[in-house]
Amino acid sequence: MDSTLSLKIKPQFIAYSGIEYDGIRLHKIQEIFYDFEKLPLISVITAPTGTGKSFAFPLPLVQHSGLSKLKGMIISPTNALIQNMKVDFQTTFPDIKTEILNAKRLDELGANGKYERWHAILKIIDETDLVITNPDLLNYALMGGYFIQGKVTQRQWTDILEKIHYFVIDEYHLYDEEQIANILSWLHISNILFPKEHSKFIFASATPEPGLQEYFQNKKIYFTSFKEEIAEYGRKIHDTLDIKFIKGLEIHEFMVNEKLLIYDFALKKKKILVLFDSLVQLHRVENIIRNTFNDLNIEVDSGYETRSAIKPDLKNAQIILGTNKLEVGVNLHVDVCFMLPGRYFRNFVQRLGRIARGDRFGNIYIFVNKIKPLKKEFLENENLNYYEFIEKAGNVYKDKKFYTDKIPSFMGCTFYVMQKNISDFTLWDILKNKLAPEGLAKSFHSFFIQINTGIKKLDEINKKKGYGYSSDLEKWKLWWNYFLDTFKYFRGGSINCKVIDLERGSKIIREYSLEWILKNKIIEDIKEKNGEKIYFVHGLKDDRSELAQIVNSLPVPGISNNILFYEERYKLKGAYLKRLYEVQQFYEPRKDEFGIQCLKIINLLEKIKPVFNEKRLNVEEIISDFNII
C-alpha cells in the first residue's frame, strides 16, 4: 500500500567491560562512572535507552567510603523518574543512603515556610549520600529562592555547591538554551567558589544535544565525550522491532478498525502504549478507545492526573494512554506502541526508547501525515541496526534548533541573580573579584548591575526631593523584583486551579493549569470552597478561547497597562518594546532629574530585550470571557 511503510530494527547489544560490581558485569558507560577519579570536570555521555545508564549514577559512591566519602546529586526532569530511580537504587545499592528532594518530600517533612524548607533541603543533603532532585527545585534554591533578606546568619545556597562532589544532569537534551545556561552557571560559580573541591558535572542522555558540545568547543572549555557503542554481542537491550509507518488514519481509527489485532496483543500479554502529542488529542478520543475495548484494563497517565488522588495502575494495565510526559525515563514494560512521531526528532527517538526494552520483541505503529519523505530514505521491509535507523529518520524529522549563541546572555543574567542573593560578605566578595564573564555574558551581567544601580539612583533622587516621587519609585522597585523573580523558575511558572472533570470522576479534585482549563474545557460551574475556586468541567470546546493575562513582570511601572493579549504571546519581544515605548513617552516630556533617570533605565531595558521570553512572564491574573482569576 502507498500509505504504509514497513521495516525492521535489528536486535541491539552493548558490550561488557572487564569490570564487575557485586556480580554484575558492567559495560562501558558504567565502567566510566565506576572509575570516578579519571572523570574530567565535565563529561557528556550518550547511551541509548535501556543500556543501564541510570544504574551507573551511584557507582562513584561505591568506591568512596569512610573519610573520602562522596556525595552525589542526580538532576532528573520528571518526578516519576526520580521515584523510580530511588526504588531501584535502594534495591541495588542498599548501603548508599538515597533520598528524594522535591516539593512533595518537603511537604511530607512538614517544611512549609521558606526558612523551614531551606533548612529541610540542607538537612537532606547533609544526611544523604545520593540526592535525586528536579531542576526546578535546585534552580530555585541556587537562584536564592529561599534567601530571606536581612537574615545574615542563614546558610547560603552555596552550601549545595560546596557539599556535592558530582552532579548528573540526566536527559539534558530536554532543556533549552536558558536552562542549559543556568546549569553552566552553577558549574562556573562552583569552580570559582570551591576550586579545591572540583565538583564534576556529567551530562547524560540517550538523545544528545549537539549544541552543548558545540558550545564547549567554541568556548574552548575542556570536556570528554563518551558514547555507548552498539556491539555484535553482549547484553541485549531490545530484540527485533517491527516498525510500520501509516498515513491517513488517526490512531483511534486504526485501533477500532484493527480491533482483532489489539485483542490478539492482549491475549499474548503484550502491553500496549498509545502516545499522543497533546492532552487535547488524548481527551478527544479517550472515550472511543475505552468504549471499544471496555473489557481491557485501560489506564491514563498524562499529567492531568498527577496532582489528584488518581494513581494509575500502569503495572497491571493492558493499554496505557499517555502524552509526551511518558516519553522519558521510566520503563513501562510495553511491547507494542501506537504513536505520533512527536513535535521534534528528539520526541520521536524518546518514544522509540519506551518499547520492548530488554530481551523483548516490539511492534511500533507510527501515524504520519506524509509517507513520501520516509520512502525516499527507507526501503520497504529494510532491516537496519538502531543507529542506521536513527540516522535516516533524522533526515525526515527535524529537531528543535538549539542556538548556542543565546547561552552567554542568559548566563550573564543568572550570574547576577545568584550573586545578588548571597548575604555572606566573604562569598560575595570572592564572586565580585573572581567572576569575570566574557562577551555577552559580561554585557548582560553589567546591564543588570546598571539597572539595579539606576533604580537605587531613583531612590536617592526621591529622598533628595522630599519623597515626592515615592509612588513611581515603589512601582519601579516592585517591577524589578517581579522581573528578577522570573529567573528563579527553571521551566517558568503557571497558575494552577482546582478542577473536577465530570467525565472523569465527579468527586475527584485535580490541580491543573488554569490557562489550559479556560482555553480547552467546557466550564459547567465554578464553586468556592475554603476560599478556593473549583472548576467543574467536561468535554472539550470546539473553539479554543483566546485569553489575556495580567503580567506584573512587563516593564510598565504604573504607566502603561500590563495586560498581555493572546496574540502578543507569539511576539513577546515586540510586546516588551511596545511597553517600553509607552513608559518612555510618559517620562520624556518631564525634564526633572527623576524623569531623566527613568529614561536612562529604559535605555538599559532595551538592551536586555533578547532575554525577554515566555519565562519572563510572571502572570498575576488570567482574563477570559468567564472570569478574572
Secondary structure, DSSP 8 states (H G I E B T S, - for coil): -TTEEEEEE--EEE-EEEEEETTEEEEHHHHHHHSGGG--SEEEEE--TTS-HHHHTTHHHHS--GGG---EEEE-S-HHHHHHHHHHHHHH-TTS-EEEESHHHHHHTT--SHHHHHHHHHHHHHH-SEEEE-HHHHHHHHTTTT--TT-TTS--THHHHHH-SEEEEETGGG--HHHHHHHHHHHHHHHHH-TTT--EEEEEESS--HHHHHHHHHTT---EEEE--EESSSEEEE--EEEEEEES--HHHHHHHTHHHHHHHHHTT--EEEE-SSHHHHHHHHHHHHHHTTTS-EEEESSSSTTSS----TTT-SEEEE-GGGSSS----BSEEEE---SSHHHHHHHHTTBSTTT--EEEEEEES--HHHHHH--TTEEE-HHHHHHHHHTTS------GGGHHHHHHHHHHHHHHT---HHHHHHHHHH----HHHHHHHHHHHHHHHHHHHHHHHHHHTTSTTHHHHHHHHHHHHHHHHGGG-TT----EEEEEETTS-TT--EEEEHHHHHHHSEEEEEEEETTEEEEEEES--SS----EEEETTSS-SSSS--EE-GGGGGGHHHHHHHHHHHHHHHHTT--SHHHHHHHHHHHHHHHTGGG-SGGG--EEEEE-SS-B-
